[in-house]
Amino acid sequence: MLPATFAARQEFRMPPTGLPQLAEVQNQENDQMQSAETAEQESGFKVLTQAQVASFWENGFLVVGKVLEDDLIQEMRAEYDEEFALGRSGDRPVRNLAVFEDDHDHDEEEGQEMLQFMQISEHNVQFHKLIYHQGILDIIEDVIGPNIQLFHNQGLYKPPHHGGPIFWHQDNAYWRCLPPNLVSCWLTLDDVDLHNGAMQFIPGSHLRPMIHDQAQGSDVLLDMGKLVDDNEAVVGDLPAGGITLHHCQTLHRTAPNTTDRQRRALAIHFMTPGTKSARTGETIPVNFSHPMLRMRF
């Protein structure tokens, strides 16, 4: 539920285009900054509208849209491809989540691949910078507040034609964090839709934690598919550089990539400081793997 103090967001216009003198530019920039600060103070939000934040907490997810500029998308694609190529050669900790226990002799041309690269930000400077992306952090702040700590991050790659699925699950069934209020930012470097592995969500499912079954034949994946009505699913189509947000208890999945397009995605998982592991009862420390990304105590 949203705090009652949040008011409607005030919009402001960008300064007109053209070639004004330097003093005019400075005055326009100052006015724009003051307008932005006023809007933030009055609404409580930096990027999202009150309706968007309310929708997130009601449904457990939000399709935000494009946040990365085209130049950055191209740069990140090149870095992503290089990192996963290193993973295929054994020089990076990449694993195939689509490999089942009875299929260790996997042929990537015939079998399915759903490649996962945990903590990709610890292996690449550009991805390390990405977890501090101010536009993304502004959006996360709108949802969980100004003190933001990294839980973890991962690259998730589905190749064309044989990209494997991820089954219905709630993230916190894996993580077991308390309080269960972590938020994931799922970012794609390619246009995504249902057919190449866009995110799918079950609205309102974050309001009830569920007991998960082990996916048949998998030593890694959980699967809630037997209890989920696929007709309730909402597909989060996105352009390249777009993001969705979802709560750590929201049921979500991605379908196989059956297209001739790649699906290069990243997931950045955020929490508030003081979050605990239910397994140990201990607070997750601030360290290299779980840095404070923004702090405004």
ChimeraX commands (.cxc) that place a marker at each C-alpha (Angstrom):
marker #1 position 0.00,0.00,0.00 radius 0.5
marker #1 position 1.24,3.47,-0.87 radius 0.5
marker #1 position 1.81,6.11,1.82 radius 0.5
marker #1 position -1.07,8.59,1.84 radius 0.5
marker #1 position 1.35,11.52,1.56 radius 0.5
marker #1 position 2.16,10.80,-2.09 radius 0.5
marker #1 position 0.45,13.38,-4.30 radius 0.5
marker #1 position -0.11,13.61,-8.04 radius 0.5
marker #1 position 3.04,14.13,-10.07 radius 0.5
marker #1 position 3.61,17.58,-11.57 radius 0.5
marker #1 position 4.91,17.52,-15.16 radius 0.5
marker #1 position 7.33,20.09,-16.57 radius 0.5
marker #1 position 8.42,20.96,-20.09 radius 0.5
marker #1 position 11.88,20.80,-21.58 radius 0.5
marker #1 position 13.28,24.17,-22.73 radius 0.5
marker #1 position 12.63,25.05,-26.38 radius 0.5
marker #1 position 15.08,23.96,-29.05 radius 0.5
marker #1 position 17.28,26.37,-30.98 radius 0.5
marker #1 position 20.62,28.09,-30.50 radius 0.5
marker #1 position 20.24,30.53,-27.58 radius 0.5
marker #1 position 23.13,32.40,-26.02 radius 0.5
marker #1 position 25.10,30.78,-23.18 radius 0.5
marker #1 position 23.41,32.91,-20.50 radius 0.5
marker #1 position 19.99,31.90,-21.83 radius 0.5
marker #1 position 20.98,28.23,-21.74 radius 0.5
marker #1 position 22.18,28.53,-18.16 radius 0.5
marker #1 position 18.98,30.29,-17.10 radius 0.5
marker #1 position 16.87,27.64,-18.83 radius 0.5
marker #1 position 18.83,24.84,-17.15 radius 0.5
marker #1 position 18.44,26.48,-13.74 radius 0.5
marker #1 position 14.70,26.91,-14.25 radius 0.5
marker #1 position 14.38,23.30,-15.41 radius 0.5
marker #1 position 16.29,21.98,-12.37 radius 0.5
marker #1 position 14.13,24.04,-10.04 radius 0.5
marker #1 position 10.97,22.75,-11.75 radius 0.5
marker #1 position 12.21,19.17,-11.46 radius 0.5
marker #1 position 13.06,19.62,-7.79 radius 0.5
marker #1 position 9.65,21.17,-7.14 radius 0.5
marker #1 position 7.88,18.31,-8.93 radius 0.5
marker #1 position 9.83,15.74,-6.93 radius 0.5
marker #1 position 9.14,17.50,-3.63 radius 0.5
marker #1 position 5.41,17.71,-4.36 radius 0.5
marker #1 position 4.94,14.16,-5.70 radius 0.5
marker #1 position 7.54,12.17,-3.79 radius 0.5
marker #1 position 8.65,10.54,-7.07 radius 0.5
marker #1 position 11.63,11.08,-9.35 radius 0.5
marker #1 position 10.60,9.30,-12.57 radius 0.5
marker #1 position 7.47,7.21,-12.13 radius 0.5
marker #1 position 4.00,8.63,-11.75 radius 0.5
marker #1 position 1.83,8.00,-8.73 radius 0.5
marker #1 position -0.33,5.73,-10.90 radius 0.5
marker #1 position 2.70,3.67,-11.97 radius 0.5
marker #1 position 3.89,3.19,-8.40 radius 0.5
marker #1 position 0.38,2.25,-7.29 radius 0.5
marker #1 position 0.16,-0.23,-10.17 radius 0.5
marker #1 position 3.44,-1.84,-9.14 radius 0.5
marker #1 position 2.29,-2.43,-5.58 radius 0.5
marker #1 position -1.15,-3.61,-6.68 radius 0.5
marker #1 position 0.00,-5.98,-9.42 radius 0.5
marker #1 position 3.55,-6.84,-8.35 radius 0.5
marker #1 position 5.15,-5.70,-11.59 radius 0.5
marker #1 position 5.48,-2.72,-13.92 radius 0.5
marker #1 position 6.43,-2.50,-17.59 radius 0.5
marker #1 position 8.42,0.74,-17.60 radius 0.5
marker #1 position 9.71,0.93,-21.18 radius 0.5
marker #1 position 12.97,2.18,-22.66 radius 0.5
marker #1 position 15.55,3.71,-20.31 radius 0.5
marker #1 position 18.90,3.23,-22.09 radius 0.5
marker #1 position 20.10,5.40,-24.95 radius 0.5
marker #1 position 20.90,3.75,-28.29 radius 0.5
marker #1 position 24.65,4.37,-28.01 radius 0.5
marker #1 position 24.77,2.68,-24.61 radius 0.5
marker #1 position 22.69,-0.23,-25.88 radius 0.5
marker #1 position 25.20,-0.85,-28.69 radius 0.5
marker #1 position 28.10,-0.65,-26.25 radius 0.5
marker #1 position 26.44,-3.04,-23.80 radius 0.5
marker #1 position 25.61,-5.52,-26.57 radius 0.5
marker #1 position 29.27,-5.73,-27.57 radius 0.5
marker #1 position 30.35,-6.26,-23.95 radius 0.5
marker #1 position 27.57,-8.80,-23.38 radius 0.5
marker #1 position 28.51,-10.84,-26.45 radius 0.5
marker #1 position 32.17,-10.87,-25.44 radius 0.5
marker #1 position 31.41,-11.98,-21.88 radius 0.5
marker #1 position 29.16,-14.84,-22.97 radius 0.5
marker #1 position 31.71,-15.91,-25.58 radius 0.5
marker #1 position 34.24,-16.13,-22.75 radius 0.5
marker #1 position 31.68,-18.12,-20.79 radius 0.5
marker #1 position 31.32,-20.65,-23.59 radius 0.5
marker #1 position 35.09,-21.13,-23.58 radius 0.5
marker #1 position 35.12,-21.73,-19.83 radius 0.5
marker #1 position 36.70,-18.39,-18.88 radius 0.5
marker #1 position 33.56,-17.02,-17.20 radius 0.5
marker #1 position 31.11,-18.63,-14.71 radius 0.5
marker #1 position 28.29,-19.20,-17.22 radius 0.5
marker #1 position 25.94,-22.16,-16.79 radius 0.5
marker #1 position 23.13,-23.54,-18.88 radius 0.5
marker #1 position 19.93,-23.67,-16.85 radius 0.5
marker #1 position 18.26,-25.70,-19.62 radius 0.5
marker #1 position 20.60,-28.67,-19.06 radius 0.5
marker #1 position 18.71,-31.29,-17.06 radius 0.5
marker #1 position 20.26,-34.00,-14.93 radius 0.5
marker #1 position 19.80,-36.62,-17.66 radius 0.5
marker #1 position 21.26,-34.39,-20.39 radius 0.5
marker #1 position 24.82,-33.55,-19.41 radius 0.5
marker #1 position 26.09,-34.43,-22.90 radius 0.5
marker #1 position 24.40,-31.31,-24.21 radius 0.5
marker #1 position 24.64,-30.31,-27.88 radius 0.5
marker #1 position 24.03,-26.58,-28.15 radius 0.5
marker #1 position 22.92,-26.90,-31.77 radius 0.5
marker #1 position 20.24,-29.49,-30.95 radius 0.5
marker #1 position 19.30,-28.92,-27.29 radius 0.5
marker #1 position 18.00,-25.86,-25.51 radius 0.5
marker #1 position 20.11,-23.17,-23.90 radius 0.5
marker #1 position 19.19,-20.74,-21.15 radius 0.5
marker #1 position 22.55,-19.28,-20.18 radius 0.5
marker #1 position 23.02,-17.61,-16.80 radius 0.5
marker #1 position 26.01,-15.45,-15.82 radius 0.5
marker #1 position 25.79,-14.65,-12.11 radius 0.5
marker #1 position 27.34,-11.43,-10.81 radius 0.5
marker #1 position 28.31,-10.28,-14.30 radius 0.5
marker #1 position 29.09,-6.84,-12.83 radius 0.5
marker #1 position 32.06,-8.33,-10.97 radius 0.5
marker #1 position 33.69,-9.40,-14.23 radius 0.5
marker #1 position 33.14,-6.41,-16.50 radius 0.5
marker #1 position 33.61,-2.68,-15.88 radius 0.5
marker #1 position 30.71,-1.63,-18.11 radius 0.5
marker #1 position 28.26,-3.87,-16.29 radius 0.5
marker #1 position 29.66,-2.65,-12.98 radius 0.5
marker #1 position 28.83,0.89,-14.11 radius 0.5
marker #1 position 25.36,-0.23,-15.16 radius 0.5
marker #1 position 24.31,-1.21,-11.64 radius 0.5
marker #1 position 24.94,2.45,-10.69 radius 0.5
marker #1 position 22.93,3.83,-13.64 radius 0.5
marker #1 position 21.27,6.92,-12.17 radius 0.5
marker #1 position 18.13,6.67,-14.30 radius 0.5
marker #1 position 17.51,3.11,-13.16 radius 0.5
marker #1 position 18.25,3.95,-9.53 radius 0.5
marker #1 position 15.80,6.87,-9.71 radius 0.5
marker #1 position 13.10,4.43,-10.80 radius 0.5
marker #1 position 14.00,1.96,-8.06 radius 0.5
marker #1 position 13.98,4.78,-5.50 radius 0.5
marker #1 position 10.42,5.61,-6.53 radius 0.5
marker #1 position 9.44,2.06,-5.56 radius 0.5
marker #1 position 11.51,1.11,-2.48 radius 0.5
marker #1 position 12.90,4.41,-1.21 radius 0.5
marker #1 position 16.23,6.27,-1.28 radius 0.5
marker #1 position 18.49,3.68,0.38 radius 0.5
marker #1 position 19.29,1.02,-2.19 radius 0.5
marker #1 position 21.58,-1.99,-1.84 radius 0.5
marker #1 position 22.45,-4.55,-4.51 radius 0.5
marker #1 position 21.32,-8.11,-3.82 radius 0.5
marker #1 position 22.86,-9.55,-6.96 radius 0.5
marker #1 position 22.78,-9.30,-10.75 radius 0.5
marker #1 position 22.91,-11.69,-13.67 radius 0.5
marker #1 position 23.04,-11.94,-17.43 radius 0.5
marker #1 position 20.36,-14.19,-18.94 radius 0.5
marker #1 position 20.82,-15.22,-22.57 radius 0.5
marker #1 position 18.45,-17.08,-24.88 radius 0.5
marker #1 position 19.99,-17.79,-28.31 radius 0.5
marker #1 position 17.87,-17.86,-31.46 radius 0.5
marker #1 position 15.78,-20.95,-32.25 radius 0.5
marker #1 position 16.69,-23.02,-29.17 radius 0.5
marker #1 position 16.57,-20.64,-26.22 radius 0.5
marker #1 position 15.18,-22.59,-23.27 radius 0.5
marker #1 position 12.30,-21.56,-20.97 radius 0.5
marker #1 position 12.29,-20.44,-17.36 radius 0.5
marker #1 position 9.28,-21.85,-15.50 radius 0.5
marker #1 position 6.76,-20.05,-13.31 radius 0.5
marker #1 position 8.41,-19.12,-10.02 radius 0.5
marker #1 position 8.75,-16.50,-7.31 radius 0.5
marker #1 position 12.31,-15.25,-6.82 radius 0.5
marker #1 position 12.12,-15.34,-3.05 radius 0.5
marker #1 position 11.50,-19.09,-3.17 radius 0.5
marker #1 position 15.19,-19.24,-4.14 radius 0.5
marker #1 position 16.46,-16.29,-2.10 radius 0.5
marker #1 position 14.47,-16.54,1.17 radius 0.5
marker #1 position 15.04,-12.93,2.17 radius 0.5
marker #1 position 13.29,-11.05,4.98 radius 0.5
marker #1 position 11.44,-8.81,4.69 radius 0.5
marker #1 position 10.40,-10.07,1.24 radius 0.5
marker #1 position 10.42,-6.66,-0.44 radius 0.5
marker #1 position 13.22,-6.97,-2.99 radius 0.5
marker #1 position 12.61,-5.53,-6.46 radius 0.5
marker #1 position 14.10,-6.80,-9.70 radius 0.5
marker #1 position 14.87,-4.68,-12.74 radius 0.5
marker #1 position 14.83,-6.87,-15.86 radius 0.5
marker #1 position 16.58,-5.09,-18.74 radius 0.5
marker #1 position 16.74,-6.24,-22.34 radius 0.5
marker #1 position 19.33,-5.35,-24.97 radius 0.5
marker #1 position 17.05,-6.62,-27.76 radius 0.5
marker #1 position 13.43,-6.05,-28.72 radius 0.5
marker #1 position 11.46,-8.72,-26.85 radius 0.5
marker #1 position 8.00,-10.23,-27.15 radius 0.5
marker #1 position 6.34,-13.49,-26.19 radius 0.5
marker #1 position 8.10,-15.49,-28.90 radius 0.5
marker #1 position 11.73,-14.69,-28.03 radius 0.5
marker #1 position 11.45,-14.68,-24.25 radius 0.5
marker #1 position 9.81,-11.53,-22.90 radius 0.5
marker #1 position 8.90,-11.56,-19.22 radius 0.5
marker #1 position 5.43,-12.81,-18.27 radius 0.5
marker #1 position 3.75,-12.01,-14.95 radius 0.5
marker #1 position 0.74,-13.11,-12.91 radius 0.5
marker #1 position -0.87,-9.93,-11.50 radius 0.5
marker #1 position -1.32,-9.88,-7.73 radius 0.5
marker #1 position 0.69,-13.05,-7.12 radius 0.5
marker #1 position 3.19,-11.15,-4.96 radius 0.5
marker #1 position 0.61,-10.99,-2.18 radius 0.5
marker #1 position 0.98,-14.67,-1.33 radius 0.5
marker #1 position 4.20,-16.69,-1.06 radius 0.5
marker #1 position 3.86,-20.21,-2.46 radius 0.5
marker #1 position 5.51,-23.58,-1.99 radius 0.5
marker #1 position 7.47,-24.48,-5.10 radius 0.5
marker #1 position 8.23,-27.86,-6.65 radius 0.5
marker #1 position 11.56,-28.80,-8.19 radius 0.5
marker #1 position 11.26,-28.63,-11.97 radius 0.5
marker #1 position 11.12,-32.14,-13.41 radius 0.5
marker #1 position 14.59,-33.28,-14.46 radius 0.5
marker #1 position 16.31,-30.11,-13.22 radius 0.5
marker #1 position 18.72,-29.83,-10.32 radius 0.5
marker #1 position 18.43,-26.01,-10.38 radius 0.5
marker #1 position 15.02,-24.71,-11.42 radius 0.5
marker #1 position 11.78,-24.48,-9.48 radius 0.5
marker #1 position 8.39,-24.75,-11.16 radius 0.5
marker #1 position 4.96,-23.52,-10.07 radius 0.5
marker #1 position 3.34,-24.33,-13.40 radius 0.5
marker #1 position 0.77,-26.81,-12.07 radius 0.5
marker #1 position -0.85,-24.13,-9.93 radius 0.5
marker #1 position -0.76,-21.25,-12.41 radius 0.5
marker #1 position -3.47,-20.32,-14.89 radius 0.5
marker #1 position -1.57,-19.27,-18.01 radius 0.5
marker #1 position -4.60,-17.27,-19.14 radius 0.5
marker #1 position -3.89,-14.77,-16.35 radius 0.5
marker #1 position -0.38,-14.02,-17.65 radius 0.5
marker #1 position 0.59,-10.53,-18.80 radius 0.5
marker #1 position 3.43,-10.32,-21.33 radius 0.5
marker #1 position 5.90,-7.45,-20.92 radius 0.5
marker #1 position 6.86,-6.59,-24.51 radius 0.5
marker #1 position 9.81,-4.19,-24.58 radius 0.5
marker #1 position 12.05,-2.36,-27.02 radius 0.5
marker #1 position 15.81,-2.76,-26.74 radius 0.5
marker #1 position 16.98,-0.80,-23.71 radius 0.5
marker #1 position 13.66,-1.27,-21.94 radius 0.5
marker #1 position 12.99,-2.51,-18.42 radius 0.5
marker #1 position 10.32,-4.19,-16.38 radius 0.5
marker #1 position 10.17,-4.24,-12.58 radius 0.5
marker #1 position 8.82,-7.06,-10.46 radius 0.5
marker #1 position 8.45,-7.83,-6.76 radius 0.5
marker #1 position 10.41,-10.78,-5.36 radius 0.5
marker #1 position 7.16,-12.70,-4.75 radius 0.5
marker #1 position 5.60,-12.06,-8.17 radius 0.5
marker #1 position 5.12,-15.20,-10.25 radius 0.5
marker #1 position 6.94,-14.79,-13.54 radius 0.5
marker #1 position 8.43,-16.83,-16.37 radius 0.5
marker #1 position 9.93,-16.53,-19.84 radius 0.5
marker #1 position 8.99,-18.71,-22.80 radius 0.5
marker #1 position 11.46,-20.43,-25.14 radius 0.5
marker #1 position 13.08,-18.34,-27.85 radius 0.5
marker #1 position 11.77,-19.91,-31.04 radius 0.5
marker #1 position 12.64,-16.95,-33.28 radius 0.5
marker #1 position 15.71,-16.08,-35.34 radius 0.5
marker #1 position 16.42,-13.20,-32.91 radius 0.5
marker #1 position 18.68,-13.15,-29.88 radius 0.5
marker #1 position 17.36,-12.34,-26.43 radius 0.5
marker #1 position 20.08,-10.68,-24.39 radius 0.5
marker #1 position 18.79,-9.69,-20.96 radius 0.5
marker #1 position 20.10,-8.61,-17.58 radius 0.5
marker #1 position 18.47,-8.77,-14.17 radius 0.5
marker #1 position 19.52,-6.43,-11.36 radius 0.5
marker #1 position 18.03,-7.28,-7.98 radius 0.5
marker #1 position 17.70,-4.48,-5.42 radius 0.5
marker #1 position 16.96,-4.48,-1.69 radius 0.5
marker #1 position 16.88,-2.04,1.19 radius 0.5
marker #1 position 19.74,-2.18,3.72 radius 0.5
marker #1 position 18.96,-4.38,6.70 radius 0.5
marker #1 position 17.47,-7.19,4.59 radius 0.5
marker #1 position 18.14,-10.57,6.22 radius 0.5
marker #1 position 18.66,-14.10,4.98 radius 0.5
marker #1 position 15.93,-16.38,6.35 radius 0.5
marker #1 position 18.39,-19.25,6.09 radius 0.5
marker #1 position 20.88,-17.74,8.54 radius 0.5
marker #1 position 18.87,-15.03,10.28 radius 0.5
marker #1 position 21.75,-12.63,9.60 radius 0.5
marker #1 position 21.64,-9.27,7.87 radius 0.5
marker #1 position 23.07,-9.32,4.36 radius 0.5
marker #1 position 26.29,-7.30,4.73 radius 0.5
marker #1 position 27.40,-4.34,2.68 radius 0.5
marker #1 position 30.40,-5.59,0.73 radius 0.5
marker #1 position 31.81,-5.89,-2.79 radius 0.5
marker #1 position 29.05,-8.27,-3.89 radius 0.5
marker #1 position 26.28,-6.33,-2.10 radius 0.5
marker #1 position 27.31,-2.66,-2.33 radius 0.5
marker #1 position 25.22,0.33,-1.36 radius 0.5
marker #1 position 24.20,1.87,-4.68 radius 0.5
marker #1 position 22.46,4.89,-3.22 radius 0.5
marker #1 position 22.31,6.12,0.35 radius 0.5
marker #1 position 20.26,9.05,1.64 radius 0.5
marker #1 position 19.73,8.38,5.33 radius 0.5
marker link #1:1,2 radius 0.2
marker link #1:2,3 radius 0.2
marker link #1:3,4 radius 0.2
marker link #1:4,5 radius 0.2
marker link #1:5,6 radius 0.2
marker link #1:6,7 radius 0.2
marker link #1:7,8 radius 0.2
marker link #1:8,9 radius 0.2
marker link #1:9,10 radius 0.2
marker link #1:10,11 radius 0.2
marker link #1:11,12 radius 0.2
marker link #1:12,13 radius 0.2
marker link #1:13,14 radius 0.2
marker link #1:14,15 radius 0.2
marker link #1:15,16 radius 0.2
marker link #1:16,17 radius 0.2
marker link #1:17,18 radius 0.2
marker link #1:18,19 radius 0.2
marker link #1:19,20 radius 0.2
marker link #1:20,21 radius 0.2
marker link #1:21,22 radius 0.2
marker link #1:22,23 radius 0.2
marker link #1:23,24 radius 0.2
marker link #1:24,25 radius 0.2
marker link #1:25,26 radius 0.2
marker link #1:26,27 radius 0.2
marker link #1:27,28 radius 0.2
marker link #1:28,29 radius 0.2
marker link #1:29,30 radius 0.2
marker link #1:30,31 radius 0.2
marker link #1:31,32 radius 0.2
marker link #1:32,33 radius 0.2
marker link #1:33,34 radius 0.2
marker link #1:34,35 radius 0.2
marker link #1:35,36 radius 0.2
marker link #1:36,37 radius 0.2
marker link #1:37,38 radius 0.2
marker link #1:38,39 radius 0.2
marker link #1:39,40 radius 0.2
marker link #1:40,41 radius 0.2
marker link #1:41,42 radius 0.2
marker link #1:42,43 radius 0.2
marker link #1:43,44 radius 0.2
marker link #1:44,45 radius 0.2
marker link #1:45,46 radius 0.2
marker link #1:46,47 radius 0.2
marker link #1:47,48 radius 0.2
marker link #1:48,49 radius 0.2
marker link #1:49,50 radius 0.2
marker link #1:50,51 radius 0.2
marker link #1:51,52 radius 0.2
marker link #1:52,53 radius 0.2
marker link #1:53,54 radius 0.2
marker link #1:54,55 radius 0.2
marker link #1:55,56 radius 0.2
marker link #1:56,57 radius 0.2
marker link #1:57,58 radius 0.2
marker link #1:58,59 radius 0.2
marker link #1:59,60 radius 0.2
marker link #1:60,61 radius 0.2
marker link #1:61,62 radius 0.2
marker link #1:62,63 radius 0.2
marker link #1:63,64 radius 0.2
marker link #1:64,65 radius 0.2
marker link #1:65,66 radius 0.2
marker link #1:66,67 radius 0.2
marker link #1:67,68 radius 0.2
marker link #1:68,69 radius 0.2
marker link #1:69,70 radius 0.2
marker link #1:70,71 radius 0.2
marker link #1:71,72 radius 0.2
marker link #1:72,73 radius 0.2
marker link #1:73,74 radius 0.2
marker link #1:74,75 radius 0.2
marker link #1:75,76 radius 0.2
marker link #1:76,77 radius 0.2
marker link #1:77,78 radius 0.2
marker link #1:78,79 radius 0.2
marker link #1:79,80 radius 0.2
marker link #1:80,81 radius 0.2
marker link #1:81,82 radius 0.2
marker link #1:82,83 radius 0.2
marker link #1:83,84 radius 0.2
marker link #1:84,85 radius 0.2
marker link #1:85,86 radius 0.2
marker link #1:86,87 radius 0.2
marker link #1:87,88 radius 0.2
marker link #1:88,89 radius 0.2
marker link #1:89,90 radius 0.2
marker link #1:90,91 radius 0.2
marker link #1:91,92 radius 0.2
marker link #1:92,93 radius 0.2
marker link #1:93,94 radius 0.2
marker link #1:94,95 radius 0.2
marker link #1:95,96 radius 0.2
marker link #1:96,97 radius 0.2
marker link #1:97,98 radius 0.2
marker link #1:98,99 radius 0.2
marker link #1:99,100 radius 0.2
marker link #1:100,101 radius 0.2
marker link #1:101,102 radius 0.2
marker link #1:102,103 radius 0.2
marker link #1:103,104 radius 0.2
marker link #1:104,105 radius 0.2
marker link #1:105,106 radius 0.2
marker link #1:106,107 radius 0.2
marker link #1:107,108 radius 0.2
marker link #1:108,109 radius 0.2
marker link #1:109,110 radius 0.2
marker link #1:110,111 radius 0.2
marker link #1:111,112 radius 0.2
marker link #1:112,113 radius 0.2
marker link #1:113,114 radius 0.2
marker link #1:114,115 radius 0.2
marker link #1:115,116 radius 0.2
marker link #1:116,117 radius 0.2
marker link #1:117,118 radius 0.2
marker link #1:118,119 radius 0.2
marker link #1:119,120 radius 0.2
marker link #1:120,121 radius 0.2
marker link #1:121,122 radius 0.2
marker link #1:122,123 radius 0.2
marker link #1:123,124 radius 0.2
marker link #1:124,125 radius 0.2
marker link #1:125,126 radius 0.2
marker link #1:126,127 radius 0.2
marker link #1:127,128 radius 0.2
marker link #1:128,129 radius 0.2
marker link #1:129,130 radius 0.2
marker link #1:130,131 radius 0.2
marker link #1:131,132 radius 0.2
marker link #1:132,133 radius 0.2
marker link #1:133,134 radius 0.2
marker link #1:134,135 radius 0.2
marker link #1:135,136 radius 0.2
marker link #1:136,137 radius 0.2
marker link #1:137,138 radius 0.2
marker link #1:138,139 radius 0.2
marker link #1:139,140 radius 0.2
marker link #1:140,141 radius 0.2
marker link #1:141,142 radius 0.2
marker link #1:142,143 radius 0.2
marker link #1:143,144 radius 0.2
marker link #1:144,145 radius 0.2
marker link #1:145,146 radius 0.2
marker link #1:146,147 radius 0.2
marker link #1:147,148 radius 0.2
marker link #1:148,149 radius 0.2
marker link #1:149,150 radius 0.2
marker link #1:150,151 radius 0.2
marker link #1:151,152 radius 0.2
marker link #1:152,153 radius 0.2
marker link #1:153,154 radius 0.2
marker link #1:154,155 radius 0.2
marker link #1:155,156 radius 0.2
marker link #1:156,157 radius 0.2
marker link #1:157,158 radius 0.2
marker link #1:158,159 radius 0.2
marker link #1:159,160 radius 0.2
marker link #1:160,161 radius 0.2
marker link #1:161,162 radius 0.2
marker link #1:162,163 radius 0.2
marker link #1:163,164 radius 0.2
marker link #1:164,165 radius 0.2
marker link #1:165,166 radius 0.2
marker link #1:166,167 radius 0.2
marker link #1:167,168 radius 0.2
marker link #1:168,169 radius 0.2
marker link #1:169,170 radius 0.2
marker link #1:170,171 radius 0.2
marker link #1:171,172 radius 0.2
marker link #1:172,173 radius 0.2
marker link #1:173,174 radius 0.2
marker link #1:174,175 radius 0.2
marker link #1:175,176 radius 0.2
marker link #1:176,177 radius 0.2
marker link #1:177,178 radius 0.2
marker link #1:178,179 radius 0.2
marker link #1:179,180 radius 0.2
marker link #1:180,181 radius 0.2
marker link #1:181,182 radius 0.2
marker link #1:182,183 radius 0.2
marker link #1:183,184 radius 0.2
marker link #1:184,185 radius 0.2
marker link #1:185,186 radius 0.2
marker link #1:186,187 radius 0.2
marker link #1:187,188 radius 0.2
marker link #1:188,189 radius 0.2
marker link #1:189,190 radius 0.2
marker link #1:190,191 radius 0.2
marker link #1:191,192 radius 0.2
marker link #1:192,193 radius 0.2
marker link #1:193,194 radius 0.2
marker link #1:194,195 radius 0.2
marker link #1:195,196 radius 0.2
marker link #1:196,197 radius 0.2
marker link #1:197,198 radius 0.2
marker link #1:198,199 radius 0.2
marker link #1:199,200 radius 0.2
marker link #1:200,201 radius 0.2
marker link #1:201,202 radius 0.2
marker link #1:202,203 radius 0.2
marker link #1:203,204 radius 0.2
marker link #1:204,205 radius 0.2
marker link #1:205,206 radius 0.2
marker link #1:206,207 radius 0.2
marker link #1:207,208 radius 0.2
marker link #1:208,209 radius 0.2
marker link #1:209,210 radius 0.2
marker link #1:210,211 radius 0.2
marker link #1:211,212 radius 0.2
marker link #1:212,213 radius 0.2
marker link #1:213,214 radius 0.2
marker link #1:214,215 radius 0.2
marker link #1:215,216 radius 0.2
marker link #1:216,217 radius 0.2
marker link #1:217,218 radius 0.2
marker link #1:218,219 radius 0.2
marker link #1:219,220 radius 0.2
marker link #1:220,221 radius 0.2
marker link #1:221,222 radius 0.2
marker link #1:222,223 radius 0.2
marker link #1:223,224 radius 0.2
marker link #1:224,225 radius 0.2
marker link #1:225,226 radius 0.2
marker link #1:226,227 radius 0.2
marker link #1:227,228 radius 0.2
marker link #1:228,229 radius 0.2
marker link #1:229,230 radius 0.2
marker link #1:230,231 radius 0.2
marker link #1:231,232 radius 0.2
marker link #1:232,233 radius 0.2
marker link #1:233,234 radius 0.2
marker link #1:234,235 radius 0.2
marker link #1:235,236 radius 0.2
marker link #1:236,237 radius 0.2
marker link #1:237,238 radius 0.2
marker link #1:238,239 radius 0.2
marker link #1:239,240 radius 0.2
marker link #1:240,241 radius 0.2
marker link #1:241,242 radius 0.2
marker link #1:242,243 radius 0.2
marker link #1:243,244 radius 0.2
marker link #1:244,245 radius 0.2
marker link #1:245,246 radius 0.2
marker link #1:246,247 radius 0.2
marker link #1:247,248 radius 0.2
marker link #1:248,249 radius 0.2
marker link #1:249,250 radius 0.2
marker link #1:250,251 radius 0.2
marker link #1:251,252 radius 0.2
marker link #1:252,253 radius 0.2
marker link #1:253,254 radius 0.2
marker link #1:254,255 radius 0.2
marker link #1:255,256 radius 0.2
marker link #1:256,257 radius 0.2
marker link #1:257,258 radius 0.2
marker link #1:258,259 radius 0.2
marker link #1:259,260 radius 0.2
marker link #1:260,261 radius 0.2
marker link #1:261,262 radius 0.2
marker link #1:262,263 radius 0.2
marker link #1:263,264 radius 0.2
marker link #1:264,265 radius 0.2
marker link #1:265,266 radius 0.2
marker link #1:266,267 radius 0.2
marker link #1:267,268 radius 0.2
marker link #1:268,269 radius 0.2
marker link #1:269,270 radius 0.2
marker link #1:270,271 radius 0.2
marker link #1:271,272 radius 0.2
marker link #1:272,273 radius 0.2
marker link #1:273,274 radius 0.2
marker link #1:274,275 radius 0.2
marker link #1:275,276 radius 0.2
marker link #1:276,277 radius 0.2
marker link #1:277,278 radius 0.2
marker link #1:278,279 radius 0.2
marker link #1:279,280 radius 0.2
marker link #1:280,281 radius 0.2
marker link #1:281,282 radius 0.2
marker link #1:282,283 radius 0.2
marker link #1:283,284 radius 0.2
marker link #1:284,285 radius 0.2
marker link #1:285,286 radius 0.2
marker link #1:286,287 radius 0.2
marker link #1:287,288 radius 0.2
marker link #1:288,289 radius 0.2
marker link #1:289,290 radius 0.2
marker link #1:290,291 radius 0.2
marker link #1:291,292 radius 0.2
marker link #1:292,293 radius 0.2
marker link #1:293,294 radius 0.2
marker link #1:294,295 radius 0.2
marker link #1:295,296 radius 0.2
marker link #1:296,297 radius 0.2
view
